């Protein structure tokens, strides 16, 4: 009796950890290389351990063969990867906005290692993505991510066929929305850059001897940084609303 009890609980923990642990490999903030791998592992194990007695009644029984076990665990890994990829796709919106702003601000060549994107990106993109990560945790939006993980056991029941078509369709639509949100976030600087380039072109026609590059570059960089300063709070509010709604659709409350 005791051995059967322990076997079922270990199986439940393994099943939950397959989904939670996979999502932690992709969730924004938790998947950063700056987070120690052991800390990430213990966090995923701790959450799985807490959720085991809560979700054990909704889990299927112990499979009768190793093949059935492998199929079940593979399904949980796929669901976890899908939920983790949601955050990555939504964070891409703020990184897209930063790349556009850097391009129109003549700072696209100023590159630095981005701990969020895990690659080299522009200074502006790095700045915006770092602020976005800080605000996600400061506003407790990471709780929404955890709630979506827990409620996913109601939407995607372990052992049931997975809606691969819905997964791919939702991720594709999310990628399109992220590009649109990125353009909306960068819109104030796009408009001011357009006005600046038109004005600079007219000035070049009126004063052909004026060295436009040497004259206009400092004003371009200073002006875009100033616009970024006064519109930063609104940009972050738009992104946080988008991020919250992206995970809120997978919660049941």
C-alpha positions in Angstrom: 0.0 0.0 0.0 2.8 2.4 1.0 4.8 1.5 -2.1 1.8 2.1 -4.4 1.1 5.5 -2.7 4.7 6.6 -3.2 4.7 5.4 -6.8 1.6 7.4 -7.7 2.9 10.5 -6.0 6.3 10.3 -7.7 4.5 9.8 -11.0 2.3 12.9 -10.4 5.3 15.0 -9.4 7.2 13.9 -12.6 4.2 14.6 -14.8 3.7 18.1 -13.3 7.4 18.8 -13.4 7.6 18.0 -17.1 5.2 20.8 -17.9 6.4 23.3 -15.2 10.1 22.6 -15.8 9.8 23.0 -19.6 8.0 26.3 -19.2 10.8 27.6 -16.9 13.2 27.0 -19.7 11.4 29.6 -21.8 9.5 32.0 -19.5 10.8 35.6 -19.6 13.0 36.4 -16.7 13.4 32.8 -15.4 15.0 31.6 -18.6 17.7 34.3 -18.6 21.3 33.0 -18.4 21.8 35.5 -15.5 19.6 33.1 -13.4 21.6 30.2 -12.1 20.5 26.9 -13.5 20.3 25.3 -10.1 18.0 28.1 -8.8 15.8 27.7 -11.9 15.7 23.9 -11.3 14.9 24.2 -7.6 12.2 26.8 -8.3 10.5 24.5 -10.9 10.8 21.5 -8.5 9.4 23.6 -5.6 6.4 24.8 -7.6 5.8 21.2 -8.9 6.0 19.8 -5.4 3.4 22.4 -4.1 1.1 21.7 -7.1 1.2 17.9 -6.8 -1.4 17.5 -4.0 -3.6 20.2 -5.7 -3.6 18.7 -9.2 -3.2 15.0 -8.5 -6.9 14.3 -8.8 -7.0 15.8 -12.4 -4.0 13.7 -13.6 -4.4 10.4 -15.4 -3.5 7.1 -13.8 -0.1 5.4 -14.0 0.5 4.2 -17.6 0.8 0.5 -18.1 3.8 0.6 -20.5 6.9 2.7 -21.0 5.7 3.8 -24.4 2.5 5.3 -22.9 4.6 7.0 -20.3 6.8 8.5 -22.9 3.9 9.8 -24.9 2.3 11.3 -21.8 5.5 13.1 -20.8 6.1 14.3 -24.3 2.6 15.9 -24.4 3.4 17.7 -21.1 6.7 19.0 -22.4 4.9 20.3 -25.5 2.3 22.2 -23.4 5.0 23.6 -21.2 7.0 24.8 -24.2 3.9 26.4 -25.6 3.2 28.3 -22.5 6.8 29.4 -22.1 7.0 30.5 -25.7 4.0 32.8 -25.2 6.1 35.1 -23.0 9.1 35.0 -25.4 6.9 36.1 -28.3 5.3 38.9 -26.2 8.7 40.2 -25.0 9.7 40.3 -28.7 7.3 43.3 -29.0 9.4 45.5 -26.7 12.6 44.3 -28.4 11.1 45.1 -31.8 10.3 48.6 -30.5 13.8 49.1 -29.2 15.3 48.0 -32.5 13.1 50.4 -34.5 13.9 53.3 -32.1 17.6 52.6 -32.3 17.5 52.5 -36.1 15.7 55.8 -36.5 17.9 57.4 -33.7 21.1 56.6 -35.5 22.2 54.3 -32.7 21.6 50.9 -34.3 25.4 50.2 -34.4 25.7 50.6 -30.6 25.4 47.0 -29.6 25.5 45.3 -26.2 24.8 41.8 -24.9 21.1 41.6 -24.1 20.4 39.2 -21.1 16.7 38.9 -22.1 17.2 38.1 -25.8 20.4 36.2 -25.0 22.1 37.8 -28.0 23.6 41.1 -29.0 21.1 43.9 -29.5 21.1 47.7 -29.6 21.5 49.7 -26.4 17.9 51.0 -26.7 16.5 47.6 -27.1 18.5 46.3 -24.2 17.3 49.3 -22.1 13.7 48.8 -22.9 13.7 45.0 -22.4 15.5 45.3 -19.1 12.9 47.8 -17.8 10.1 45.5 -19.1 11.5 42.6 -17.1 11.8 44.7 -14.0 8.2 45.9 -14.3 6.8 42.4 -15.0 8.1 41.3 -11.6 7.4 44.6 -9.8 3.7 44.6 -11.0 3.4 40.9 -10.1 2.7 39.9 -13.7 4.8 36.8 -13.0 1.9 35.6 -10.8 -0.3 35.7 -14.0 2.3 33.5 -15.7 2.1 31.0 -12.8 -1.7 31.2 -12.7 -1.8 30.4 -16.5 0.5 27.4 -15.8 -1.8 26.1 -13.1 -5.0 26.7 -15.0 -3.6 25.1 -18.1 -4.4 21.7 -16.5 -8.0 22.6 -17.0 -7.6 23.7 -20.6 -5.0 21.1 -21.6 -5.8 18.0 -19.6 -2.9 15.6 -19.4 -3.3 12.5 -21.5 -5.8 14.2 -23.9 -5.0 14.9 -27.6 -3.2 18.2 -28.0 -4.6 20.9 -30.3 -1.4 21.3 -32.4 -3.3 23.4 -34.9 -4.5 25.8 -32.3 -1.0 26.0 -30.8 0.7 26.9 -34.1 -2.2 29.3 -35.1 -2.1 31.1 -31.7 1.7 31.5 -31.8 1.6 32.8 -35.4 -1.1 35.4 -34.5 0.9 36.3 -31.4 4.0 37.0 -33.5 2.0 39.3 -35.7 0.5 41.1 -32.7 3.9 41.5 -31.2 5.2 43.2 -34.4 2.1 45.5 -34.4 2.5 46.3 -30.7 6.2 47.0 -31.2 5.3 49.5 -34.0 2.7 51.2 -31.7 5.2 51.4 -28.9 7.8 53.1 -31.1 5.2 55.3 -32.9 6.0 58.6 -31.0 9.6 58.3 -32.1 8.8 57.2 -35.6 6.6 60.3 -36.1 9.2 62.7 -34.7 11.9 61.0 -36.8 9.8 61.5 -39.9 9.3 65.2 -39.2 13.0 65.5 -38.4 14.1 63.9 -41.7 11.7 66.1 -43.7 12.9 69.2 -42.0 16.5 68.2 -42.5 15.8 67.6 -46.2 14.3 71.0 -46.6 17.2 72.6 -44.8 19.6 70.8 -47.1 17.9 72.2 -50.1 17.9 75.7 -48.7 21.5 75.5 -47.5 23.5 73.2 -49.8 26.8 74.1 -48.3 25.6 73.0 -44.8 27.2 69.7 -43.6 24.0 68.0 -42.7 25.6 64.9 -41.2 27.8 66.8 -38.8 25.0 69.4 -38.1 22.0 67.1 -37.7 23.4 64.0 -35.9 23.6 65.5 -32.4 20.1 67.0 -32.7 18.8 63.7 -34.0 20.2 61.6 -31.1 19.4 64.2 -28.4 15.8 64.8 -29.7 15.0 61.0 -29.9 16.4 60.4 -26.4 14.2 63.3 -25.1 11.1 61.9 -26.8 12.0 58.5 -25.4 12.2 60.0 -21.9 8.8 61.6 -21.9 7.0 58.7 -23.6 8.7 55.8 -21.7 6.0 55.4 -19.1 3.2 55.1 -21.7 5.3 52.6 -23.7 5.7 50.4 -20.7 2.0 50.6 -19.8 1.1 49.5 -23.4 3.5 46.6 -23.2 2.4 45.5 -19.7 -1.3 45.5 -20.7 -0.4 43.4 -23.8 1.6 40.9 -21.7 -1.1 40.6 -19.1 -3.8 40.0 -21.7 -1.6 37.4 -23.5 -1.5 35.2 -20.4 -4.9 36.1 -19.0 -6.7 34.3 -21.8 -5.3 31.0 -20.4 -6.6 31.6 -16.9 -10.0 30.4 -15.7 -10.6 33.3 -13.3 
